[in-house]
Amino acid sequence: MSYPRIIHHGAVSGVTGSCHQLQMNAHSSLLIDCGLFQGSELTAKGTIGALHPEINFSLGGIKALLVTHSHADHVGRIPYLLAAGFKGPILCSEPTAKLLPLVLEDAFKLELSREKKHIELYLQRLKQQVIALPFDHWFRIEQTETLHARIRLQRAGHILGSAYVECDLDYPQKGLNRRIVFSGDLGAPHTPLLPAPVSPERADVLILESTYGDRVHEDRTTRQARLEHAIDKALADHGTLLIPAFSIGRTQELLYEIEDILHRKALAGPPPGLSVKDQVLPVNWPQLPIILDSPLAGRLTGVYRELDDYWDAPAQSRLQGGRKPLHFKQMITIDSHVQHMQTVRYLASTGRPAIVIAAGGMCASGRIVNYLKALLGDRRHNVLFTGYQARGTPGAAIQKYGPQGGFVEMEGERCIIRAGVSTLGGYSAHADQQDLLNFVSGMAHWPEQICLVHGDIEAKRVLAKKLLGLYQAHNRSVEVLIPAD
């Protein structure tokens, strides 16, 4: 058998469950991510009970787990990996090392145990195994007579701390060197708070995500104006705007953008011809509550604030100007479940204009579910999607059937959709088709083989065709693979 070789344990037939094993030789391998399956992809995979994903591969010879970033579809199976006996190092960037315990503590409570002593033991073990690595530094994994292996993390621009992984494998006795790059989830240009990813110098083999391989995002430079317009429309309906959002990444981006809108509104003052006394909604932004209803999102946002050294130049400039992009005056954080239910009932009964950002991003779980059950049937309210909704999730159903006046099943309850439903493009944290092509063409040494993962089959097929066209246009050859289950 020839090495290196790659085995996929997830993110092959869809966009979740990222988990890839780099077999470096017969005795040593690396695991890159260990994520949960979500949506309709969950039911298609082997499970123990309803929510306990199997670790259905051998852990023998796995030298380390490399974590690209802290989203559940990349890290959510780590509790089960540890339970299966994995005792090796968990390597990740310095920001991810701070975010990961929070994300996995929450997952542990939801999926395994709420016993305090169990949680403490689990987190203690996790912290013992996590090793934080700086970006752009090589870290040696193994050095023997037959194999010199090292890895390097580079900024991926997807969420704070996200990385793509360069694996450099040297086989001295064979005179062979192979550079293998795992993209993780790549971000796009003009992402709030984060610098855009820069292509690696070279790759012989590239494991490339393809979430948006079949499309180009709406203009990201105008998305804040479109967000402002969407909020104005919702306020004109004299109700609440619900924004489902993942606790890490999207939530902080939205807060950052909304703070900037509020800042500009305050500088502009009331519209010409209107006194402050006469000013009414939808232009009364200064009194609009921005409700962040997710204890996890609140804690993660606190970590984002602590790690402002990793923010991009525009965000740094705002801080230096005395602004607080993630902790502004109109922001209200809801922590306890009692406060949460009180807020849901209050908004449902009064219809008071407000913006609610609540977990989770695909409406399958989290506090957003209670808001949707209470408010979806009222025409005063609006739901705004700013992120990808995987097949089989309630979010995808609301997106599809909401404009038709349909219904969605939530926790066994049929909810009629009368609230307005809209989707705002340009907020995806993923690279689009052109960004993915640019990531490849930006390398000095283009990959000889590209393996497409983390995308629906049509997205992969379209991206594969585009990649072949790119190589052909530059008189280069490439093998593009679409692995199967």
C-alpha positions as CSV (number, residue, x, y, z in Angstrom):
1,M,0.0,0.0,0.0
2,S,1.3,3.5,-0.9
3,Y,1.5,6.4,1.5
4,P,0.3,9.0,2.2
5,R,-3.3,8.2,1.8
6,I,-6.5,9.9,3.1
7,I,-9.5,8.2,4.7
8,H,-12.7,10.2,5.2
9,H,-15.0,9.7,8.2
10,G,-17.4,12.4,7.4
11,A,-18.3,15.5,5.3
12,V,-18.3,13.2,2.2
13,S,-21.9,13.0,1.2
14,G,-22.9,16.4,2.7
15,V,-21.7,19.5,4.5
16,T,-21.4,18.2,8.1
17,G,-19.5,15.7,10.1
18,S,-16.0,16.8,9.0
19,C,-13.5,14.2,9.9
20,H,-10.5,13.1,7.8
21,Q,-7.6,10.8,8.6
22,L,-4.2,11.3,7.0
23,Q,-2.4,7.9,7.0
24,M,1.2,8.9,6.9
25,N,2.6,5.4,6.9
26,A,1.4,2.0,8.1
27,H,1.9,3.0,11.7
28,S,1.1,6.7,12.0
29,S,-1.8,8.9,11.1
30,L,-3.3,12.3,11.9
31,L,-7.0,13.0,12.4
32,I,-8.2,16.4,11.0
33,D,-11.4,17.5,12.8
34,C,-14.1,15.3,14.4
35,G,-17.4,16.9,13.8
36,L,-21.1,16.1,14.3
37,F,-23.5,15.2,11.5
38,Q,-26.5,17.6,11.4
39,G,-29.9,17.8,9.7
40,S,-30.9,15.0,7.3
41,E,-27.2,13.8,7.3
42,L,-27.6,12.7,11.0
43,T,-30.2,10.0,10.2
44,A,-28.0,8.6,7.3
45,K,-25.0,7.9,9.6
46,G,-24.4,5.2,12.2
47,T,-25.6,6.3,15.6
48,I,-25.8,5.0,19.2
49,G,-29.3,5.9,20.3
50,A,-30.7,9.1,18.9
51,L,-27.9,11.6,19.3
52,H,-24.7,9.6,20.1
53,P,-22.6,9.4,16.9
54,E,-20.3,6.4,16.7
55,I,-16.6,6.6,16.5
56,N,-16.6,3.7,14.0
57,F,-12.9,3.7,13.1
58,S,-9.8,2.5,14.8
59,L,-7.8,4.9,16.9
60,G,-4.6,2.9,16.6
61,G,-1.7,4.9,15.3
62,I,-3.4,8.3,15.4
63,K,-0.7,10.6,16.7
64,A,-2.8,13.8,17.1
65,L,-6.2,15.4,16.4
66,L,-5.9,18.7,14.5
67,V,-8.8,21.0,14.9
68,T,-9.4,23.6,12.2
69,H,-12.0,25.6,14.2
70,S,-14.7,25.4,16.8
71,H,-18.0,24.8,14.9
72,A,-19.9,21.7,16.0
73,D,-19.8,20.1,12.6
74,H,-16.0,20.1,13.0
75,V,-15.6,19.4,16.7
76,G,-18.9,17.9,18.0
77,R,-17.7,14.3,18.0
78,I,-14.7,15.0,20.2
79,P,-16.5,13.9,23.4
80,Y,-17.2,10.6,21.8
81,L,-13.6,10.4,20.5
82,L,-12.3,10.8,24.1
83,A,-14.8,8.3,25.4
84,A,-13.5,5.8,22.8
85,G,-10.1,6.1,24.3
86,F,-8.2,8.8,22.4
87,K,-5.5,10.2,24.6
88,G,-3.3,12.0,22.1
89,P,-2.7,15.7,21.7
90,I,-5.5,18.0,20.3
91,L,-3.7,20.6,18.3
92,C,-5.4,23.9,17.3
93,S,-4.7,27.7,17.1
94,E,-4.5,29.8,20.2
95,P,-7.9,31.4,19.9
96,T,-9.5,28.0,19.2
97,A,-7.9,26.6,22.4
98,K,-9.8,29.3,24.3
99,L,-13.1,28.8,22.5
100,L,-13.1,25.0,22.3
101,P,-13.8,24.2,26.0
102,L,-16.8,26.5,26.0
103,V,-18.2,24.9,22.8
104,L,-17.6,21.4,24.0
105,E,-18.8,22.0,27.6
106,D,-22.1,23.0,26.1
107,A,-22.2,20.0,23.8
108,F,-21.3,17.7,26.7
109,K,-24.2,19.0,28.8
110,L,-26.6,18.6,25.9
111,E,-25.5,15.2,24.7
112,L,-23.8,13.2,27.5
113,S,-24.3,14.4,31.1
114,R,-25.3,17.4,33.2
115,E,-23.6,16.0,36.3
116,K,-21.2,18.7,37.5
117,K,-18.4,16.3,38.5
118,H,-18.6,14.5,35.1
119,I,-18.4,17.8,33.3
120,E,-15.4,19.0,35.4
121,L,-13.6,15.7,34.8
122,Y,-14.2,15.9,31.1
123,L,-13.1,19.5,30.8
124,Q,-10.0,18.8,32.8
125,R,-9.1,16.0,30.5
126,L,-9.8,18.1,27.4
127,K,-7.6,20.9,28.7
128,Q,-4.7,18.4,29.4
129,Q,-4.8,17.3,25.8
130,V,-5.2,20.6,24.0
131,I,-2.0,22.2,22.8
132,A,-2.3,25.7,21.4
133,L,-0.1,26.5,18.4
134,P,0.7,29.9,16.9
135,F,-0.2,30.6,13.3
136,D,2.5,30.3,10.7
137,H,4.9,28.1,12.7
138,W,5.9,24.6,11.9
139,F,5.3,22.0,14.6
140,R,7.0,18.6,14.4
141,I,4.7,15.5,14.7
142,E,7.2,12.7,14.1
143,Q,10.8,12.2,13.1
144,T,12.1,8.7,12.4
145,E,14.4,7.2,9.8
146,T,11.5,6.6,7.5
147,L,9.2,9.6,8.2
148,H,9.7,13.3,9.0
149,A,6.2,14.8,9.6
150,R,5.4,18.4,10.6
151,I,2.3,20.6,10.4
152,R,1.5,24.3,10.2
153,L,-1.7,26.3,10.9
154,Q,-2.6,29.3,8.7
155,R,-5.5,31.7,9.1
156,A,-8.6,30.5,7.3
157,G,-10.7,33.6,7.9
158,H,-13.9,31.6,8.7
159,I,-14.4,32.3,12.4
160,L,-12.0,33.6,15.1
161,G,-9.1,31.1,15.3
162,S,-10.1,29.1,12.2
163,A,-7.2,27.6,10.3
164,Y,-6.3,25.5,7.3
165,V,-3.7,22.9,8.0
166,E,-0.4,22.3,6.0
167,C,1.0,18.8,6.5
168,D,4.6,18.3,5.3
169,L,5.6,14.7,4.9
170,D,9.2,13.7,4.1
171,Y,10.2,10.1,3.4
172,P,14.0,10.2,3.5
173,Q,14.6,6.6,2.4
174,K,12.3,7.1,-0.7
175,G,13.5,10.6,-1.5
176,L,9.9,11.7,-1.4
177,N,8.3,14.9,0.0
178,R,4.5,15.5,-0.1
179,R,2.7,18.7,1.1
180,I,-1.0,18.0,1.9
181,V,-3.3,20.8,2.7
182,F,-6.7,20.5,4.5
183,S,-8.7,23.6,3.9
184,G,-11.1,23.2,6.9
185,D,-13.7,25.9,6.3
186,L,-12.4,28.8,4.3
187,G,-13.7,32.3,4.9
188,A,-14.4,35.0,2.3
189,P,-13.0,38.5,1.8
190,H,-14.7,41.3,3.7
191,T,-15.6,39.1,6.7
192,P,-16.1,41.3,9.8
193,L,-13.4,41.1,12.4
194,L,-11.1,38.7,10.5
195,P,-8.4,39.1,7.8
196,A,-9.1,37.2,4.6
197,P,-7.2,33.9,4.1
198,V,-4.0,33.9,2.1
199,S,-3.2,30.8,-0.1
200,P,-0.4,28.5,0.9
201,E,2.8,28.6,-1.1
202,R,2.3,25.1,-2.3
203,A,0.2,21.9,-2.1
204,D,0.7,18.5,-3.8
205,V,-2.7,17.4,-2.5
206,L,-5.5,19.7,-1.4
207,I,-8.6,18.6,0.6
208,L,-10.9,21.4,-0.3
209,E,-14.3,22.3,1.2
210,S,-17.1,22.9,-1.4
211,T,-20.1,24.3,0.6
212,Y,-20.6,27.0,-2.0
213,G,-18.8,25.5,-4.9
214,D,-21.8,26.0,-7.2
215,R,-22.5,29.7,-6.5
216,V,-21.1,33.2,-6.0
217,H,-22.2,35.2,-3.0
218,E,-24.1,38.4,-3.2
219,D,-21.9,41.5,-3.0
220,R,-20.4,41.4,0.5
221,T,-19.5,45.1,0.4
222,T,-23.2,46.1,0.3
223,R,-24.5,43.6,2.8
224,Q,-24.6,46.0,5.8
225,A,-26.9,48.3,3.8
226,R,-29.1,45.3,3.0
227,L,-29.1,44.3,6.6
228,E,-30.1,47.8,7.6
229,H,-32.9,47.7,5.0
230,A,-34.1,44.3,6.3
231,I,-34.2,45.6,9.8
232,D,-36.1,48.8,8.7
233,K,-38.7,46.6,7.0
234,A,-39.2,44.4,10.0
235,L,-39.6,47.5,12.3
236,A,-42.1,48.9,9.8
237,D,-44.2,45.8,10.6
238,H,-44.1,46.8,14.3
239,G,-42.8,43.5,15.5
240,T,-39.7,41.5,16.4
241,L,-36.9,40.5,14.0
242,L,-35.7,37.0,14.7
243,I,-32.2,36.1,13.5
244,P,-31.2,32.5,14.0
245,A,-27.4,32.4,14.4
246,F,-24.7,30.0,15.4
247,S,-23.2,31.0,18.8
248,I,-19.7,31.4,17.4
249,G,-18.9,33.3,14.3
250,R,-22.2,34.6,12.8
251,T,-23.4,36.0,16.1
252,Q,-20.3,38.2,16.6
253,E,-20.4,39.3,12.9
254,L,-24.0,40.4,13.2
255,L,-23.3,42.3,16.5
256,Y,-20.4,44.0,14.8
257,E,-22.4,45.1,11.8
258,I,-25.4,46.2,13.9
259,E,-23.2,48.3,16.2
260,D,-21.9,50.1,13.1
261,I,-25.4,50.8,11.8
262,L,-26.4,52.2,15.3
263,H,-23.3,54.3,15.3
264,R,-24.0,55.8,11.9
265,K,-27.7,56.4,12.8
266,A,-26.7,58.2,16.0
267,L,-24.2,60.4,14.1
268,A,-26.9,61.2,11.4
269,G,-29.6,62.2,13.9
270,P,-33.3,62.3,13.1
271,P,-34.3,62.5,9.5
272,P,-34.8,66.1,8.1
273,G,-38.1,67.6,8.9
274,L,-38.8,65.3,11.9
275,S,-38.3,66.3,15.5
276,V,-37.2,63.8,18.0
277,K,-40.6,64.0,19.6
278,D,-42.3,63.2,16.3
279,Q,-39.9,60.5,15.3
280,V,-41.6,57.0,15.5
281,L,-40.6,53.5,14.3
282,P,-39.2,52.4,12.0
283,V,-36.7,55.2,12.3
284,N,-36.4,55.1,16.1
285,W,-33.2,53.1,16.2
286,P,-31.7,54.6,19.3
287,Q,-34.3,52.9,21.5
288,L,-34.2,49.5,19.7
289,P,-33.1,46.7,22.0
290,I,-30.6,44.2,20.5
291,I,-31.2,41.0,22.4
292,L,-28.5,38.3,22.4
293,D,-30.3,35.3,23.8
294,S,-27.8,32.5,24.2
295,P,-25.6,31.9,27.3
296,L,-23.0,30.2,25.1
297,A,-23.0,33.0,22.6
298,G,-22.6,35.5,25.4
299,R,-19.6,33.7,26.8
300,L,-18.0,33.2,23.3
301,T,-18.6,36.9,22.5
302,G,-16.7,37.6,25.8
303,V,-13.7,35.5,24.5
304,Y,-13.9,37.3,21.1
305,R,-13.5,40.6,23.0
306,E,-10.5,39.2,25.0
307,L,-8.8,38.1,21.7
308,D,-9.0,41.5,20.0
309,D,-5.3,41.1,19.0
310,Y,-6.6,38.6,16.3
311,W,-9.1,41.1,14.9
312,D,-8.4,42.8,11.5
313,A,-7.3,46.4,11.0
314,P,-10.8,48.0,10.6
315,A,-12.0,46.4,13.8
316,Q,-8.8,47.5,15.6
317,S,-9.5,51.0,14.4
318,R,-12.9,51.0,15.9
319,L,-11.5,49.9,19.3
320,Q,-8.9,52.7,19.2
321,G,-11.7,55.2,18.5
322,G,-13.3,54.2,21.8
323,R,-16.1,52.1,20.3
324,K,-17.2,48.7,21.7
325,P,-18.2,46.7,18.6
326,L,-19.2,43.6,20.7
327,H,-20.5,45.3,23.9
328,F,-22.5,48.4,23.0
329,K,-25.2,50.2,24.9
330,Q,-28.3,48.8,23.3
331,M,-27.1,45.2,23.6
332,I,-29.0,43.1,26.1
333,T,-27.7,39.6,27.0
334,I,-30.2,37.0,28.2
335,D,-28.6,34.4,30.4
336,S,-31.0,32.3,32.5
337,H,-33.9,30.2,31.1
338,V,-36.4,32.1,33.2
339,Q,-35.3,35.4,31.6
340,H,-35.4,33.8,28.2
341,M,-39.0,32.6,28.6
342,Q,-40.1,36.0,30.1
343,T,-38.6,37.7,27.0
344,V,-40.4,35.3,24.6
345,R,-43.7,35.9,26.3
346,Y,-43.2,39.6,26.5
347,L,-42.4,40.0,22.8
348,A,-45.2,37.6,21.8
349,S,-47.8,39.6,23.8
350,T,-46.7,43.1,23.1
351,G,-45.2,42.9,19.6
352,R,-42.5,45.4,20.8
353,P,-40.0,46.1,18.1
354,A,-36.7,44.4,18.9
355,I,-33.9,42.4,17.2
356,V,-33.3,39.0,18.7
357,I,-30.2,37.0,17.8
358,A,-30.6,33.5,19.2
359,A,-29.0,30.1,18.9
360,G,-29.1,27.9,16.9
361,G,-28.3,28.7,13.4
362,M,-30.5,26.0,11.6
363,C,-33.5,26.3,14.1
364,A,-33.1,22.6,15.0
365,S,-32.4,23.3,18.7
366,G,-31.5,26.2,21.0
367,R,-33.5,29.1,22.2
368,I,-34.5,30.3,18.8
369,V,-37.0,27.4,18.8
370,N,-39.1,28.9,21.6
371,Y,-39.1,32.3,19.8
372,L,-40.2,30.7,16.5
373,K,-43.0,28.6,18.1
374,A,-44.3,31.8,19.8
375,L,-43.9,34.3,17.0
376,L,-44.1,32.5,13.6
377,G,-47.9,32.6,13.6
378,D,-48.0,36.5,13.9
379,R,-47.7,38.7,10.8
380,R,-46.1,41.5,12.8
381,H,-42.8,39.5,13.2
382,N,-40.1,38.6,10.7
383,V,-37.4,35.9,10.5
384,L,-34.1,36.8,8.8
385,F,-31.7,34.0,7.7
386,T,-28.1,35.0,7.2
387,G,-26.5,31.6,6.9
388,Y,-26.7,28.2,5.2
389,Q,-29.7,26.0,6.2
390,A,-28.8,22.3,5.7
391,R,-31.3,19.9,4.2
392,G,-33.8,18.4,6.7
393,T,-33.5,21.2,9.3
394,P,-36.4,23.4,10.4
395,G,-34.5,26.4,9.1
396,A,-34.6,25.0,5.6
397,A,-38.3,24.3,5.9
398,I,-39.1,27.8,7.1
399,Q,-37.0,29.2,4.3
400,K,-38.8,27.1,1.7
401,Y,-42.4,27.1,3.0
402,G,-42.6,30.4,4.8
403,P,-43.1,32.6,1.7
404,Q,-45.9,30.3,0.7
405,G,-47.7,30.6,4.0
406,G,-46.9,27.0,4.9
407,F,-46.0,25.3,8.2
408,V,-43.0,23.8,9.9
409,E,-42.8,21.0,12.5
410,M,-40.9,22.1,15.6
411,E,-40.5,19.7,18.6
412,G,-43.5,17.7,17.4
413,E,-45.7,20.8,17.0
414,R,-47.0,22.1,13.7
415,C,-46.3,25.8,13.5
416,I,-48.2,27.9,10.8
417,I,-45.9,30.5,9.2
418,R,-47.4,33.9,9.0
419,A,-44.4,35.9,9.9
420,G,-42.3,37.4,7.1
421,V,-39.4,35.2,6.1
422,S,-36.3,36.5,4.2
423,T,-32.8,35.5,3.5
424,L,-29.9,37.9,3.4
425,G,-27.0,36.9,1.2
426,G,-23.4,38.0,1.5
427,Y,-23.2,37.0,5.2
428,S,-21.9,33.5,4.6
429,A,-18.7,32.8,6.5
430,H,-17.7,30.3,3.7
431,A,-15.7,31.1,0.6
432,D,-17.8,31.0,-2.5
433,Q,-16.9,29.4,-5.8
434,Q,-14.7,32.2,-7.0
435,D,-12.9,32.4,-3.6
436,L,-12.2,28.7,-3.7
437,L,-10.8,29.0,-7.2
438,N,-8.7,31.9,-6.0
439,F,-7.4,29.9,-3.1
440,V,-6.0,27.3,-5.6
441,S,-4.7,29.8,-8.2
442,G,-3.0,31.9,-5.5
443,M,-0.5,29.1,-4.8
444,A,2.9,29.2,-6.4
445,H,2.8,25.4,-6.7
446,W,-0.7,24.3,-7.7
447,P,-2.0,21.0,-6.3
448,E,-1.7,17.9,-8.5
449,Q,-4.7,16.4,-6.9
450,I,-7.8,18.1,-5.3
451,C,-10.3,16.2,-3.2
452,L,-13.7,17.9,-2.7
453,V,-15.4,17.4,0.6
454,H,-17.9,19.3,2.8
455,G,-20.5,20.0,0.2
456,D,-23.6,18.7,-1.5
457,I,-23.0,16.6,-4.6
458,E,-24.1,19.2,-7.0
459,A,-21.9,21.9,-5.5
460,K,-18.9,19.4,-5.8
461,R,-19.7,18.6,-9.4
462,V,-19.9,22.2,-10.4
463,L,-16.8,23.2,-8.6
464,A,-14.9,20.2,-10.1
465,K,-15.8,21.4,-13.6
466,K,-14.7,24.9,-12.8
467,L,-11.4,23.6,-11.4
468,L,-10.7,21.5,-14.5
469,G,-11.4,24.6,-16.6
470,L,-9.1,26.7,-14.5
471,Y,-6.2,24.2,-14.9
472,Q,-6.9,23.8,-18.6
473,A,-6.8,27.5,-19.2
474,H,-3.3,27.6,-17.7
475,N,-2.1,24.4,-19.5
476,R,-1.8,22.5,-16.2
477,S,-3.1,19.1,-15.3
478,V,-5.0,18.0,-12.1
479,E,-6.9,15.1,-10.8
480,V,-10.2,16.2,-9.1
481,L,-11.7,13.6,-6.8
482,I,-15.2,13.5,-5.3
483,P,-15.0,10.7,-2.7
484,A,-18.0,8.5,-2.0
485,D,-19.2,7.0,1.4
